[in-house]
Amino acid sequence: MLLMARKALASAHSSKAIRLTTREVHYLSSILVSPPLVSLDLPENWIPYSDPPPLASFETEQKTVVIDGKVIAEEIRTKIISEVGKMKMAVGKVPGLAVVLVGQQRDSQTYVRNKMKACEETGIKSVLAELPEDCSEGHIISVLKEFNEDTSIHGVLVQLPLPQHLDESKILNMVRLEKDVDGFHPLNMGNLAMRGREPLFVSCTPKGCVELLIRAGVEIAGKNAVVIGRSNIVGLPMSLLLQRHDATVSTVHAFTKDPEHITRKADIVIAAAGIPNLVRGSWLKPGAVVIDVGTCPVEDSSCEFGYRLVGDVCYEEALGVASAITPVPGGVGPMTIAMLLCNTLDAAKRIFL
């Protein structure tokens, strides 16, 4: 086993990515008592509080500004339309985005449909590969290879989550770095984490959150920021990006002791746990800025489709406590798509301009 691990480590000098098993990692670092990192990746099982503490009383109610993500995203999309038009005039080509959708998950279908519509409205070419739920990794990889080689495609994304039988890391790593407009490639994530490095792409949702903060006039440098959630899609890159903007960042996750106490110290709260109404008004420091990434369907017979969308933050309780907050829907969602369009445009610019 040790010989196998050494061979695997030696192959790291090649251009191909390696994937060590937990047992091989253990043999490589057998001197130490700390376990392999992958063995620590336990499920994030949040337990919402059924009896939240009473709201803190304040001498004066805080005026809360609602940060309208729709309006800001529309401003950005208008500029993208102009840039795409200029590119078409200059080189006779437009940016191209390819999306791989596996299975029939309703949320994923909705997200993809919105992305394709946004491409159409901004003049960006879009291609959709819809694959069955039970498709093999080999099938997905062959599709990704085709998109990697297609010179009319400048951005490639795999809609997440994938069915459980598929190796998400292996599949995402197949997207060519210069087409990784979702920003999930390990090199993009690594360059985001390291000072003095510039990733080709930053993950769309964190990028959109920071854009919202800046355009809303929120100072980030030197502020205490709490990111609730640590997913590879939002929580982790969000924490890294806020650090690059010189915030002092704490991460709250499912194993955090007394998350309310930690969150209440934050000047900026980014809620990205995916648990409806997890963050109550009592969690917030008066005057905090709240960016709510969560989009959770909650049954509601009075709504047209039998459900309504709510965020991770109890919106009604946050009003009057937070100085600014994003609504759900209409906050982070439109910005995520706008950032995807920006990343795709940037990928094309690197080739044509």
N, C-alpha and C positions, 0 to 999 in steps of 0.2 A: 504493500500500500504506500509506503514511504517513497519507493521508487516511482510509483505512478504519480504521486503528488509532485515530486521533483520534475518529472517530465512535463507535467501540466504547467508548472511554474516557468520552466524553461521556454515553453511555447509562447509565453507572454511577449517575448521579443519579436514574434511574428506579427503581421498586421491583423491576424484573426483574433477575435475576442475569445477568452477562455472562460469556462464555467466549472469551478471546483465544487465537488460535493462537500457537505458538512463534515463528513469523515476525513476527506482529504485535507480540508482546512485545519482540522484538529491535528493531523500528523505534521503539517507544516509548522505549527506553532506549539508543539507539544511541551516546550519548556515552560510555557505560561499556564496559569490556572484559569484565566479568563476564557469563556466559551466562544465559539464562532459567533459572529454577529447575527448570522441568519437564524441561529437557534433562539435568539431573543425576540424575533419578530412575531409576537403574539397577536391574536385578533384584537381589533379595537372595538370592544363591546361596551358602548356607553350605556350607563344606567341613568335615565332622566330622573330628576328629583320630582317625586309625586306631591310633596308638600313643601313648596318653596318658602323661604323665610319672608316675612313681611317686608314691603318696600321701605327703604330708608326715607325719612322725611327731611325735606330741605326747606330752608327759610324762604327761598324764592324758587319758583319753577324755572328750569332751564329752557330757553327757547331753542327748539331743535330744528335745524335746517335739513331738509330732505335733499340728498344728492341724487339728482335725476340722471341715471345712467343712460336712459334712452336718448335724452337730448345731447349729452356729451358724445355718445356713440354715433349719433347722426352727424354731428359736426366732423368727426373723424372720417366717417364714410364718405362725406361730400368731398373731402380732400383726396381720399383714395380714388374716387371716380375721376377727379382731375388728373391725378398722377398716372392712372391707367390709360387715360386718353392721350396724354403726352407720350407715353411709351409706345402706344399703337401708332401714333403719327411719326415717331422717330425711327422705329425699327420694324414696324409692321406686325408686331407680336404683342400678346398680352400675357400676364401671369396665369399660371395654371395650377389648380389644386386638385389632388386626388384623395378620395376618402374611401377607406375600407370599413364596411359595416358587416359584422358577423352576427347572425341571429335576428330575432324578431322582437327584441326588447323595446317596449313602447317608448320609454324615455329616450333611448339611444336613437330611435327612428325620428323622434321629434327634433332632437338636437341636430341630427344630420340634415334633416329637411330645412331647418333654419339656416344652417351653414351654406347649403346649396343655393337657397333663395338669396342669401346675402351676396354670394359670388355673382349670381346673375344680375343683381341690381347694381353692382359696382363694376361690371364689365370683366370680371375675372372668369376664366374658363374653369369649369368644374367637371370632374369625372367621378362617378360613384361605382364602386365594386361591392355588390351585395352578395354575401356568402351565407350558406346555410349554417344553422346552429351546430351541426355535427361535423363541420368541415375539419380537415386535418391541418396541422401546423404546416406541413409541406405545401398544401394548397395556398394558404395565406402567404407563405414566403415566396412562392412563385409569382403571385400577383404583385407583391411588393417589389420583387426584382424587375418586373416589367415596368412599373412606375418609376423605379430608380433610373432605368435606362431611357425612359421616354423624355426627350429634350423639350417637349411642350408642357411637361409637368415640372413645376418648380417647388411645390410643396406637397408632402405626403403625410397623411395622418391616419392612424388606426383608432376608430371610435372605441372608447372604453366604457364599461368593463367588457372583457372578453369572457366567453364561456369558461367554466372552471377547468375543463380538460386541456386547455391551451396554456402554454408557457408564455405569459405576458412579456417578461423581460427578453426572452429570446426573440419574440416577434418584433417588439419595439426596436431592438438593436439592429434589426435588418433594414430599417429606414436609413437611407443615406444621410450622413450628417448635414450636408448642405441643403437637404430637403426636409429636415426635421422641424417643421413649422410649429409643432406642438411643444418643442423644447424639452422632450423627454429623453433624448439620447444621453447616455452617461457623460459624454464629453461636454455637452451643453450644460448639464447639471453641474459637472465638476468645475467648469470655467465660471459659472455663476457663483460658486462657493468660494473661489479663490480671488483674493484682492489682486488687482493688476491684470486680471484676465477679462476678456470680453466674450461671452457666449455668442454664437451665431444667432441663436434664438432664445428668448426667455418664455417660459410657459405662459400661455395666453391669459388664464385667469389671474394669477399673481401680477402679471404685467398690467392688466386692466385695473386691478385694485389700486396699484400705485399711481397709475394715470388719473384715476378718480380722486385720490388724495391730493395730488399736485394741482389738478385743475380746480379743486374745491378750496385751494389756498391753505391746505393743512401742512404745517411744518413737520417733517419727519425726523430730521437729524437731531439727535440728542433726546428724543422722546422715548418713553417706555411703551413698547408695543407688545401685545399678547396675541399670539396666533393660536386659535383653538382648533386642534386637528393637526395631524402630521402625515397626511397622505402624500405619496409621490407626485400626485397630480396638482395639488393645491398647497397643503400645509407646509411641506418641506421647502419647495421653491419659494413660497411666500416668505418664510422665515429668512431664507438666504437673501432674497431681494431686499427685504427691509434692512438687513444688516449692511448690505452694500450701500444703502441710503443713510447709513450711520444711525439707525435706531438701535436702542437697547432692547433686545428681543427675548421674550420668554415663550415657551411652547407649553400649552396645556393639552393633555391627551387623556385617554380613558383610564390611565393608571395614576394620574396626578392627584395628590392629596390636597384637599381643600381648593379646588379650582376657582371657586367664587372669590376667595381671598386674594389669590394671585391676579385674577382678572380685574378686580376692583382697583388695582394699583396702576392700571394701564391708561395712558393718554390715547392710545389707538388700539382698538380691538378688531381683529379679523376673525370672524366666526366661520369655520369651515369644517364642522364635524359631521354634518348631514343628519342632525337630530333636531326635529322641529321644536322650537321654543325652549331649547336647552338653556340659553342665556337669558336670565330674568333681569328685570330692572335693578334688583338688589345686587347683581354682579357688577354693575357699572359705576365708575367714578363719575360724579357730576361734571359735565363738560367733556367727557370722553367722545372721541369720534369712532363710530361703529360702521364697519364694512361687513355686510352680511352676505356670505357666499352661498349659504344653504338654500336649496330649492327642494322642498319636501311636499309631496301631495298629501293632503289631509281630507278625509271624507267630509263632504258637505252637500247635503241633498238640495240645498237652495241654489247651488251653482249649476250652470248649464251641463257640465260633464260629470256632475256628482262629486266633485272634489275641488279644492282650492289650493293654491300654492302658498306655503309659509316658509319662513327662513329659520335659521338656527337661533335667531334672537326674537324674543317676545316683543314684537314691534310696538304694541300699545303701551307696554310698560317702559320701553326705552324712550318713548317720546316724553319730553319734559325732564329727562335725566341727561341724555346724550346731547352734545352740541350739534352733532350732525350724524346722519344715518342714511344708509342706502335702503330702499324699499325692496320687497320681494313680492311679485316680479318687478322688473323695470330698473334694477340697480346694476348688479355685477353681470348678469346674463348678457345683455346687449354689448357690454364692453368686452366680454370674452370673445365674442364673434368678431368685433371690430379689431381686436388684437390679432386674431387669426388672419384676417384680411391684410393687416399691416405686415405681418411676418411673411405672408405669401408674396406680397408686393416687394418686400426687401429681398427675398430670395431671387426673384426675377431681375431686380436691379443689379444684383451682384454679377449677373451674367451679361445683361444687355447694355448697362450704362457704366 
